[in-house]
């Protein structure tokens, strides 16, 4: 039996990571290969993972291993665990470090980079340094690159980060069985939100690349027109403190909730009347896991009319888009919150589309196909 040992040094706040890796492990093992996973820290989903018959190693590593000691630590992890594939979701520092270890220490190591977002090069220094390094690593050291949207794929291709034969767009999948409407429970009392109020949900880590000004300003405008509307933010990250301070110190601060990282996301979608899909201006992308998850729970989406979102879904599936302008977003959110039975019918169609085209099993099979091509030569 071929034993595929995968190291994925991903941050602990990737909410759906555990379920996706569990499904991936199942697919790999069904195809006759062994599977071991190396991750940086204990996670609440690990018991289910171990009970499935998959080996798990906890191998702590700093998020940005740029010092000599951290690089040596990462080298020991790869060597001692006999890692075959490193599948990374990080940015430049982590990617380059692992790529250099591949070039000078582990030439047989397979390296896959997963663009869950993209390099938000917000200043000249990052642009001058990052672009050439991404191009070199992508063309000469990466075995494969994956994007989770067509917009990111087009941007990476245009920048020359990957040859066309070694890059693929694989849309994210969600656990539609886990997103069970019948098993979800109402969280309004726990969130101190009155019964009957309208709840807007934003599920996304607080990343610099996301246009939070658009979300916050649209909510301010909506809150002026609807006195019974609340907003709930689920996620964590470097921008959380500033956004939380900005909102809580505003006139609408008492109607904002920040819950941090959450495991049972279906309960939040079940509680919400509307989900906002965040927008990344650098690549005009407006789709992320919250879109699939929200539709799986039959909760409508409002997002921006760029990127992959309008090409995958429309109002016939409960997804509504506008220009990235706070006034237009607020108008659209108010319209959706006031819609009647026709919205419910659209959301049933939206869940069906997610089940058919964006399930976790379809995602896992596509990733396993890549592993077999680059590692097993199949």
C-alpha positions as a Markdown table, in Angstrom:
| # | Residue | x | y | z |
|---|---|---|---|---|
| 1 | Unk | 0.0 | 0.0 | 0.0 |
| 2 | Unk | 1.2 | 3.5 | -0.8 |
| 3 | Unk | 1.2 | 5.7 | 2.3 |
| 4 | Unk | 0.6 | 9.3 | 1.5 |
| 5 | Unk | 1.6 | 11.6 | 4.3 |
| 6 | Unk | 0.2 | 15.0 | 4.0 |
| 7 | Unk | 1.4 | 18.0 | 6.0 |
| 8 | Unk | -1.0 | 20.9 | 6.1 |
| 9 | Unk | 0.3 | 23.7 | 8.3 |
| 10 | Unk | -2.9 | 25.6 | 8.2 |
| 11 | Unk | -4.1 | 28.2 | 10.8 |
| 12 | Unk | -6.6 | 26.8 | 13.4 |
| 13 | Unk | -9.3 | 29.3 | 12.4 |
| 14 | Unk | -10.0 | 27.6 | 9.1 |
| 15 | Unk | -13.5 | 26.6 | 10.2 |
| 16 | Unk | -14.4 | 23.9 | 7.7 |
| 17 | Unk | -10.8 | 22.5 | 7.4 |
| 18 | Unk | -11.4 | 19.4 | 9.6 |
| 19 | Unk | -14.4 | 18.1 | 7.7 |
| 20 | Unk | -12.8 | 18.7 | 4.3 |
| 21 | Unk | -9.7 | 16.8 | 5.4 |
| 22 | Unk | -11.8 | 13.9 | 6.8 |
| 23 | Unk | -13.6 | 13.6 | 3.5 |
| 24 | Unk | -10.3 | 13.8 | 1.6 |
| 25 | Unk | -8.8 | 11.0 | 3.8 |
| 26 | Unk | -11.8 | 8.8 | 3.1 |
| 27 | Unk | -11.5 | 9.3 | -0.6 |
| 28 | Unk | -7.7 | 8.6 | -0.6 |
| 29 | Unk | -8.2 | 5.4 | 1.5 |
| 30 | Unk | -11.0 | 4.2 | -0.7 |
| 31 | Unk | -8.6 | 4.4 | -3.6 |
| 32 | Unk | -6.2 | 2.0 | -1.9 |
| 33 | Unk | -3.7 | 4.5 | -0.4 |
| 34 | Unk | -2.8 | 5.1 | 3.2 |
| 35 | Unk | -3.2 | 8.5 | 4.6 |
| 36 | Unk | -1.6 | 10.4 | 7.5 |
| 37 | Unk | -2.1 | 14.0 | 8.3 |
| 38 | Unk | 0.4 | 16.4 | 10.0 |
| 39 | Unk | -1.2 | 19.6 | 11.4 |
| 40 | Unk | 0.2 | 22.3 | 13.7 |
| 41 | Unk | -2.2 | 22.0 | 16.7 |
| 42 | Unk | -5.0 | 20.0 | 18.3 |
| 43 | Unk | -8.4 | 20.6 | 16.8 |
| 44 | Unk | -11.9 | 19.7 | 18.1 |
| 45 | Unk | -12.5 | 17.5 | 15.1 |
| 46 | Unk | -9.4 | 15.3 | 15.6 |
| 47 | Unk | -11.2 | 12.5 | 17.5 |
| 48 | Unk | -13.5 | 11.8 | 14.5 |
| 49 | Unk | -10.4 | 11.9 | 12.3 |
| 50 | Unk | -8.5 | 9.4 | 14.3 |
| 51 | Unk | -11.6 | 7.1 | 14.7 |
| 52 | Unk | -11.8 | 7.0 | 10.9 |
| 53 | Unk | -8.5 | 5.0 | 10.8 |
| 54 | Unk | -6.4 | 7.9 | 9.6 |
| 55 | Unk | -3.1 | 8.7 | 11.3 |
| 56 | Unk | -2.6 | 12.2 | 12.8 |
| 57 | Unk | 0.5 | 13.8 | 14.0 |
| 58 | Unk | 0.6 | 17.1 | 15.9 |
| 59 | Unk | 3.6 | 19.0 | 14.7 |
| 60 | Unk | 3.6 | 22.6 | 16.0 |
| 61 | Unk | 5.0 | 25.2 | 13.7 |
| 62 | Unk | 4.9 | 29.0 | 13.8 |
| 63 | Unk | 2.6 | 30.7 | 11.2 |
| 64 | Unk | 5.4 | 32.5 | 9.5 |
| 65 | Unk | 8.6 | 30.4 | 9.8 |
| 66 | Unk | 11.2 | 32.9 | 8.6 |
| 67 | Unk | 13.9 | 32.7 | 11.3 |
| 68 | Unk | 16.7 | 30.2 | 11.2 |
| 69 | Unk | 15.4 | 28.2 | 14.2 |
| 70 | Unk | 11.9 | 28.1 | 12.7 |
| 71 | Unk | 13.2 | 26.9 | 9.3 |
| 72 | Unk | 15.2 | 24.1 | 11.1 |
| 73 | Unk | 12.1 | 23.2 | 13.1 |
| 74 | Unk | 10.1 | 22.9 | 9.9 |
| 75 | Unk | 12.9 | 20.8 | 8.4 |
| 76 | Unk | 12.7 | 18.4 | 11.3 |
| 77 | Unk | 9.0 | 18.1 | 10.9 |
| 78 | Unk | 9.3 | 17.1 | 7.3 |
| 79 | Unk | 12.2 | 14.7 | 7.9 |
| 80 | Unk | 10.9 | 13.0 | 11.1 |
| 81 | Unk | 7.4 | 12.5 | 9.8 |
| 82 | Unk | 8.6 | 11.4 | 6.4 |
| 83 | Unk | 6.2 | 13.8 | 4.7 |
| 84 | Unk | 5.4 | 13.2 | 1.1 |
| 85 | Unk | 3.2 | 16.2 | 0.3 |
| 86 | Unk | 3.0 | 19.7 | 1.8 |
| 87 | Unk | -0.3 | 21.3 | 1.0 |
| 88 | Unk | -0.1 | 24.9 | 2.2 |
| 89 | Unk | -2.7 | 27.7 | 2.4 |
| 90 | Unk | -0.4 | 30.4 | 3.7 |
| 91 | Unk | 1.1 | 33.4 | 2.0 |
| 92 | Unk | 4.6 | 34.3 | 0.7 |
| 93 | Unk | 6.7 | 33.7 | 3.8 |
| 94 | Unk | 5.5 | 30.1 | 4.5 |
| 95 | Unk | 5.4 | 29.1 | 0.9 |
| 96 | Unk | 8.9 | 30.3 | 0.1 |
| 97 | Unk | 10.3 | 28.6 | 3.2 |
| 98 | Unk | 8.9 | 25.2 | 2.3 |
| 99 | Unk | 9.9 | 25.7 | -1.4 |
| 100 | Unk | 13.5 | 26.4 | -0.4 |
| 101 | Unk | 13.5 | 23.3 | 1.8 |
| 102 | Unk | 12.3 | 21.3 | -1.2 |
| 103 | Unk | 15.0 | 22.8 | -3.4 |
| 104 | Unk | 18.0 | 22.3 | -1.1 |
| 105 | Unk | 16.9 | 19.5 | 1.3 |
| 106 | Unk | 14.0 | 17.5 | 0.1 |
| 107 | Unk | 14.0 | 17.3 | -3.7 |
| 108 | Unk | 11.4 | 14.5 | -3.7 |
| 109 | Unk | 8.9 | 16.5 | -1.7 |
| 110 | Unk | 5.6 | 17.3 | -3.5 |
| 111 | Unk | 4.5 | 20.9 | -2.9 |
| 112 | Unk | 0.9 | 22.0 | -3.5 |
| 113 | Unk | -0.2 | 25.6 | -2.9 |
| 114 | Unk | -3.9 | 26.4 | -2.4 |
| 115 | Unk | -5.0 | 29.9 | -3.1 |
| 116 | Unk | -8.0 | 30.3 | -0.8 |
| 117 | Unk | -7.7 | 34.0 | -1.4 |
| 118 | Unk | -4.7 | 35.7 | -2.9 |
| 119 | Unk | -1.7 | 37.9 | -2.3 |
| 120 | Unk | -3.2 | 41.2 | -1.3 |
| 121 | Unk | -0.2 | 43.2 | -2.2 |
| 122 | Unk | -1.2 | 46.5 | -0.5 |
| 123 | Unk | 2.1 | 48.4 | -1.0 |
| 124 | Unk | 5.0 | 48.8 | -3.4 |
| 125 | Unk | 7.4 | 46.8 | -1.3 |
| 126 | Unk | 5.2 | 43.7 | -1.2 |
| 127 | Unk | 4.5 | 44.0 | -4.9 |
| 128 | Unk | 8.2 | 44.4 | -5.9 |
| 129 | Unk | 9.3 | 41.5 | -3.6 |
| 130 | Unk | 6.3 | 39.2 | -3.7 |
| 131 | Unk | 5.6 | 39.1 | -7.4 |
| 132 | Unk | 9.1 | 37.8 | -8.6 |
| 133 | Unk | 9.2 | 35.3 | -5.7 |
| 134 | Unk | 5.8 | 33.9 | -6.4 |
| 135 | Unk | 6.7 | 33.6 | -10.1 |
| 136 | Unk | 10.0 | 31.7 | -9.3 |
| 137 | Unk | 8.4 | 29.4 | -6.8 |
| 138 | Unk | 5.3 | 28.8 | -8.8 |
| 139 | Unk | 7.2 | 28.0 | -12.0 |
| 140 | Unk | 10.1 | 26.0 | -10.7 |
| 141 | Unk | 9.3 | 24.6 | -7.2 |
| 142 | Unk | 5.6 | 24.0 | -6.9 |
| 143 | Unk | 4.2 | 20.8 | -8.3 |
| 144 | Unk | 0.7 | 22.1 | -8.4 |
| 145 | Unk | -1.4 | 25.2 | -7.6 |
| 146 | Unk | -5.1 | 25.2 | -6.8 |
| 147 | Unk | -7.5 | 28.2 | -6.7 |
| 148 | Unk | -10.9 | 28.2 | -5.1 |
| 149 | Unk | -12.5 | 30.5 | -7.7 |
| 150 | Unk | -12.2 | 31.4 | -11.4 |
| 151 | Unk | -11.4 | 35.0 | -10.5 |
| 152 | Unk | -8.4 | 34.0 | -8.4 |
| 153 | Unk | -7.4 | 31.6 | -11.2 |
| 154 | Unk | -7.5 | 34.3 | -13.8 |
| 155 | Unk | -5.5 | 36.7 | -11.6 |
| 156 | Unk | -2.7 | 34.1 | -10.8 |
| 157 | Unk | -2.5 | 33.1 | -14.4 |
| 158 | Unk | -2.2 | 36.8 | -15.6 |
| 159 | Unk | 0.5 | 37.4 | -13.0 |
| 160 | Unk | 2.5 | 34.4 | -14.3 |
| 161 | Unk | 2.5 | 32.6 | -11.0 |
| 162 | Unk | 1.9 | 29.1 | -12.6 |
| 163 | Unk | 2.2 | 27.3 | -15.9 |
| 164 | Unk | -1.3 | 26.5 | -17.3 |
| 165 | Unk | -0.6 | 22.7 | -16.9 |
| 166 | Unk | 0.0 | 23.0 | -13.2 |
| 167 | Unk | -2.9 | 25.1 | -12.0 |
| 168 | Unk | -6.6 | 24.3 | -11.6 |
| 169 | Unk | -9.7 | 25.9 | -10.3 |
| 170 | Unk | -11.5 | 23.7 | -7.8 |
| 171 | Unk | -14.5 | 25.4 | -6.1 |
| 172 | Unk | -14.8 | 24.8 | -2.4 |
| 173 | Unk | -17.2 | 22.1 | -1.2 |
| 174 | Unk | -19.3 | 22.1 | 1.9 |
| 175 | Unk | -20.7 | 19.4 | 4.2 |
| 176 | Unk | -24.3 | 19.5 | 3.1 |
| 177 | Unk | -25.2 | 16.6 | 5.5 |
| 178 | Unk | -23.7 | 18.5 | 8.4 |
| 179 | Unk | -25.5 | 21.6 | 7.4 |
| 180 | Unk | -28.8 | 20.2 | 8.6 |
| 181 | Unk | -31.8 | 22.6 | 8.9 |
| 182 | Unk | -33.8 | 20.1 | 11.0 |
| 183 | Unk | -30.9 | 19.7 | 13.5 |
| 184 | Unk | -29.9 | 23.4 | 13.8 |
| 185 | Unk | -31.0 | 25.4 | 16.8 |
| 186 | Unk | -31.9 | 29.1 | 17.3 |
| 187 | Unk | -29.2 | 31.3 | 18.9 |
| 188 | Unk | -31.0 | 34.6 | 19.4 |
| 189 | Unk | -31.3 | 34.3 | 23.1 |
| 190 | Unk | -27.6 | 33.4 | 23.4 |
| 191 | Unk | -26.7 | 36.4 | 21.2 |
| 192 | Unk | -29.1 | 38.7 | 23.2 |
| 193 | Unk | -31.1 | 39.5 | 20.0 |
| 194 | Unk | -34.8 | 40.0 | 20.4 |
| 195 | Unk | -37.2 | 37.5 | 18.8 |
| 196 | Unk | -38.6 | 39.0 | 15.6 |
| 197 | Unk | -35.5 | 41.1 | 14.9 |
| 198 | Unk | -33.8 | 40.7 | 11.5 |
| 199 | Unk | -30.3 | 39.1 | 11.7 |
| 200 | Unk | -27.6 | 39.7 | 9.2 |
| 201 | Unk | -24.6 | 37.3 | 9.3 |
| 202 | Unk | -21.0 | 37.7 | 8.1 |
| 203 | Unk | -18.9 | 34.5 | 8.3 |
| 204 | Unk | -15.3 | 35.2 | 7.3 |
| 205 | Unk | -12.0 | 35.7 | 9.0 |
| 206 | Unk | -11.0 | 39.3 | 9.5 |
| 207 | Unk | -8.4 | 39.5 | 6.7 |
| 208 | Unk | -6.8 | 42.7 | 5.4 |
| 209 | Unk | -7.8 | 41.7 | 1.9 |
| 210 | Unk | -11.6 | 41.9 | 2.7 |
| 211 | Unk | -13.4 | 45.2 | 2.2 |
| 212 | Unk | -14.9 | 45.6 | 5.7 |
| 213 | Unk | -15.6 | 49.2 | 5.1 |
| 214 | Unk | -18.2 | 48.2 | 2.5 |
| 215 | Unk | -19.9 | 45.8 | 5.0 |
| 216 | Unk | -19.8 | 48.2 | 8.0 |
| 217 | Unk | -21.0 | 51.3 | 6.0 |
| 218 | Unk | -23.8 | 49.3 | 4.4 |
| 219 | Unk | -25.0 | 48.1 | 7.8 |
| 220 | Unk | -24.9 | 51.7 | 9.1 |
| 221 | Unk | -27.2 | 52.8 | 6.3 |
| 222 | Unk | -29.5 | 49.8 | 6.7 |
| 223 | Unk | -29.7 | 50.2 | 10.5 |
| 224 | Unk | -30.9 | 53.8 | 9.9 |
| 225 | Unk | -33.8 | 52.5 | 7.9 |
| 226 | Unk | -34.6 | 49.3 | 9.9 |
| 227 | Unk | -34.5 | 49.7 | 13.7 |
| 228 | Unk | -34.9 | 45.9 | 14.3 |
| 229 | Unk | -31.8 | 44.7 | 12.4 |
| 230 | Unk | -28.7 | 43.2 | 14.0 |
| 231 | Unk | -25.4 | 42.1 | 12.5 |
| 232 | Unk | -23.4 | 39.1 | 13.7 |
| 233 | Unk | -19.7 | 38.5 | 12.8 |
| 234 | Unk | -18.3 | 35.0 | 13.0 |
| 235 | Unk | -14.5 | 34.7 | 12.6 |
| 236 | Unk | -11.2 | 35.9 | 13.9 |
| 237 | Unk | -8.0 | 37.5 | 12.5 |
| 238 | Unk | -5.8 | 40.5 | 12.4 |
| 239 | Unk | -8.5 | 43.0 | 11.5 |
| 240 | Unk | -11.1 | 42.0 | 14.1 |
| 241 | Unk | -10.0 | 44.5 | 16.8 |
| 242 | Unk | -10.3 | 47.6 | 14.6 |
| 243 | Unk | -13.6 | 46.5 | 13.1 |
| 244 | Unk | -15.0 | 45.6 | 16.5 |
| 245 | Unk | -14.0 | 49.0 | 17.9 |
| 246 | Unk | -15.3 | 50.9 | 15.0 |
| 247 | Unk | -18.8 | 49.3 | 15.1 |
| 248 | Unk | -19.2 | 49.0 | 18.9 |
| 249 | Unk | -18.4 | 52.7 | 19.3 |
| 250 | Unk | -20.9 | 53.7 | 16.7 |
| 251 | Unk | -24.6 | 54.6 | 17.1 |
| 252 | Unk | -25.5 | 51.1 | 16.0 |
| 253 | Unk | -22.9 | 49.4 | 18.3 |
| 254 | Unk | -25.6 | 47.8 | 20.5 |
| 255 | Unk | -26.9 | 45.9 | 17.5 |
| 256 | Unk | -23.5 | 44.3 | 16.5 |
| 257 | Unk | -22.2 | 41.0 | 17.8 |
| 258 | Unk | -18.7 | 39.5 | 17.5 |
| 259 | Unk | -18.6 | 35.8 | 18.4 |
| 260 | Unk | -15.1 | 34.8 | 17.2 |
| 261 | Unk | -14.3 | 31.4 | 15.8 |
| 262 | Unk | -17.4 | 29.1 | 15.8 |
| 263 | Unk | -17.6 | 25.3 | 15.2 |
| 264 | Unk | -21.3 | 24.8 | 14.8 |
| 265 | Unk | -21.8 | 27.2 | 11.9 |
| 266 | Unk | -25.2 | 25.8 | 10.9 |
| 267 | Unk | -26.7 | 27.3 | 14.0 |
| 268 | Unk | -25.7 | 30.8 | 13.0 |
| 269 | Unk | -27.0 | 30.4 | 9.5 |
| 270 | Unk | -30.2 | 29.0 | 10.9 |
| 271 | Unk | -30.5 | 32.1 | 13.1 |
| 272 | Unk | -29.8 | 34.6 | 10.3 |
| 273 | Unk | -32.3 | 36.1 | 7.9 |
| 274 | Unk | -29.5 | 37.1 | 5.5 |
| 275 | Unk | -25.8 | 36.4 | 4.9 |
| 276 | Unk | -23.4 | 39.0 | 3.5 |
| 277 | Unk | -20.7 | 37.6 | 1.2 |
| 278 | Unk | -17.5 | 39.5 | 1.7 |
| 279 | Unk | -15.6 | 41.1 | -1.2 |
| 280 | Unk | -11.9 | 41.2 | -2.0 |
| 281 | Unk | -11.2 | 44.3 | -4.2 |
| 282 | Unk | -7.7 | 43.2 | -5.2 |
| 283 | Unk | -9.1 | 40.4 | -7.4 |
| 284 | Unk | -12.8 | 41.5 | -7.5 |
| 285 | Unk | -13.7 | 38.2 | -5.8 |
| 286 | Unk | -17.0 | 37.9 | -4.0 |
| 287 | Unk | -17.4 | 34.2 | -3.2 |
| 288 | Unk | -16.2 | 32.1 | -0.3 |
| 289 | Unk | -17.4 | 29.2 | 1.9 |
| 290 | Unk | -20.1 | 31.2 | 3.5 |
| 291 | Unk | -22.0 | 31.3 | 0.2 |
| 292 | Unk | -22.2 | 27.5 | -0.1 |
| 293 | Unk | -22.8 | 27.1 | 3.6 |
| 294 | Unk | -25.6 | 29.7 | 3.8 |
| 295 | Unk | -27.4 | 28.3 | 0.7 |
| 296 | Unk | -27.1 | 24.8 | 2.2 |
| 297 | Unk | -29.0 | 26.2 | 5.2 |
| 298 | Unk | -31.5 | 28.0 | 2.9 |
| 299 | Unk | -30.4 | 31.4 | 4.1 |
| 300 | Unk | -30.2 | 34.1 | 1.3 |
| 301 | Unk | -27.0 | 35.8 | 0.2 |
| 302 | Unk | -26.2 | 39.4 | -0.7 |
| 303 | Unk | -22.9 | 40.0 | -2.3 |
| 304 | Unk | -21.0 | 42.0 | -4.9 |
| 305 | Unk | -21.6 | 41.5 | -8.7 |
| 306 | Unk | -18.0 | 40.7 | -9.5 |
| 307 | Unk | -15.9 | 37.6 | -9.4 |
| 308 | Unk | -17.3 | 34.1 | -9.4 |
| 309 | Unk | -20.5 | 34.7 | -7.4 |
| 310 | Unk | -22.8 | 36.0 | -10.2 |
| 311 | Unk | -21.5 | 33.3 | -12.6 |
| 312 | Unk | -22.3 | 30.5 | -10.2 |
| 313 | Unk | -25.5 | 31.7 | -8.5 |
| 314 | Unk | -28.3 | 34.2 | -9.1 |
| 315 | Unk | -31.6 | 35.3 | -7.5 |
| 316 | Unk | -33.2 | 32.1 | -8.8 |
| 317 | Unk | -31.1 | 30.3 | -6.1 |
| 318 | Unk | -31.4 | 33.0 | -3.4 |
| 319 | Unk | -28.3 | 35.0 | -4.2 |
| 320 | Unk | -28.5 | 38.7 | -4.9 |
| 321 | Unk | -25.7 | 41.0 | -6.1 |
| 322 | Unk | -25.0 | 44.7 | -6.4 |
| 323 | Unk | -22.2 | 47.1 | -7.1 |
| 324 | Unk | -19.7 | 47.4 | -4.2 |
| 325 | Unk | -21.3 | 50.6 | -3.0 |
| 326 | Unk | -22.7 | 50.8 | 0.6 |
| 327 | Unk | -25.9 | 52.6 | -0.5 |
| 328 | Unk | -26.7 | 49.9 | -3.1 |
| 329 | Unk | -25.8 | 47.1 | -0.8 |
| 330 | Unk | -28.1 | 48.5 | 1.9 |
| 331 | Unk | -31.0 | 48.9 | -0.5 |
| 332 | Unk | -30.5 | 45.3 | -1.7 |
| 333 | Unk | -30.3 | 43.9 | 1.9 |
| 334 | Unk | -33.5 | 45.7 | 2.8 |
| 335 | Unk | -35.2 | 44.4 | -0.3 |
| 336 | Unk | -34.2 | 40.8 | 0.4 |
| 337 | Unk | -35.2 | 41.0 | 4.1 |
| 338 | Unk | -38.7 | 42.1 | 3.0 |
| 339 | Unk | -39.2 | 39.4 | 0.4 |
| 340 | Unk | -42.0 | 36.9 | 0.7 |
| 341 | Unk | -42.7 | 33.2 | -0.3 |
| 342 | Unk | -40.9 | 33.5 | -3.6 |
| 343 | Unk | -37.6 | 33.8 | -1.8 |
| 344 | Unk | -38.2 | 30.5 | 0.1 |
| 345 | Unk | -38.8 | 28.7 | -3.3 |
| 346 | Unk | -35.5 | 30.1 | -4.6 |
| 347 | Unk | -33.6 | 29.0 | -1.6 |
| 348 | Unk | -34.8 | 25.4 | -2.0 |
| 349 | Unk | -33.3 | 25.5 | -5.5 |
| 350 | Unk | -30.1 | 27.0 | -4.1 |
| 351 | Unk | -29.7 | 24.2 | -1.6 |
| 352 | Unk | -30.2 | 21.7 | -4.4 |
| 353 | Unk | -27.5 | 23.3 | -6.5 |
| 354 | Unk | -25.0 | 23.2 | -3.7 |
| 355 | Unk | -25.8 | 19.6 | -3.0 |
| 356 | Unk | -25.3 | 18.7 | -6.7 |
| 357 | Unk | -22.3 | 20.8 | -7.6 |
| 358 | Unk | -20.5 | 22.0 | -4.4 |
| 359 | Unk | -20.5 | 19.1 | -2.0 |
| 360 | Unk | -17.5 | 18.1 | 0.1 |
| 361 | Unk | -17.2 | 14.8 | -1.6 |
| 362 | Unk | -16.9 | 16.3 | -5.0 |
| 363 | Unk | -14.2 | 18.6 | -3.7 |
| 364 | Unk | -12.3 | 15.8 | -2.0 |
| 365 | Unk | -12.4 | 13.7 | -5.2 |
| 366 | Unk | -10.9 | 16.5 | -7.2 |
| 367 | Unk | -8.1 | 17.1 | -4.7 |
| 368 | Unk | -7.3 | 13.4 | -4.6 |
| 369 | Unk | -7.1 | 13.3 | -8.4 |
| 370 | Unk | -4.3 | 15.9 | -8.2 |
| 371 | Unk | -2.4 | 14.0 | -5.5 |
| 372 | Unk | -2.5 | 10.8 | -7.5 |
| 373 | Unk | -1.3 | 12.6 | -10.6 |
| 374 | Unk | 1.7 | 14.3 | -9.0 |
| 375 | Unk | 2.6 | 11.7 | -6.4 |
| 376 | Unk | 1.6 | 8.3 | -7.7 |
| 377 | Unk | 1.9 | 9.2 | -11.4 |
| 378 | Unk | -1.7 | 8.1 | -12.1 |
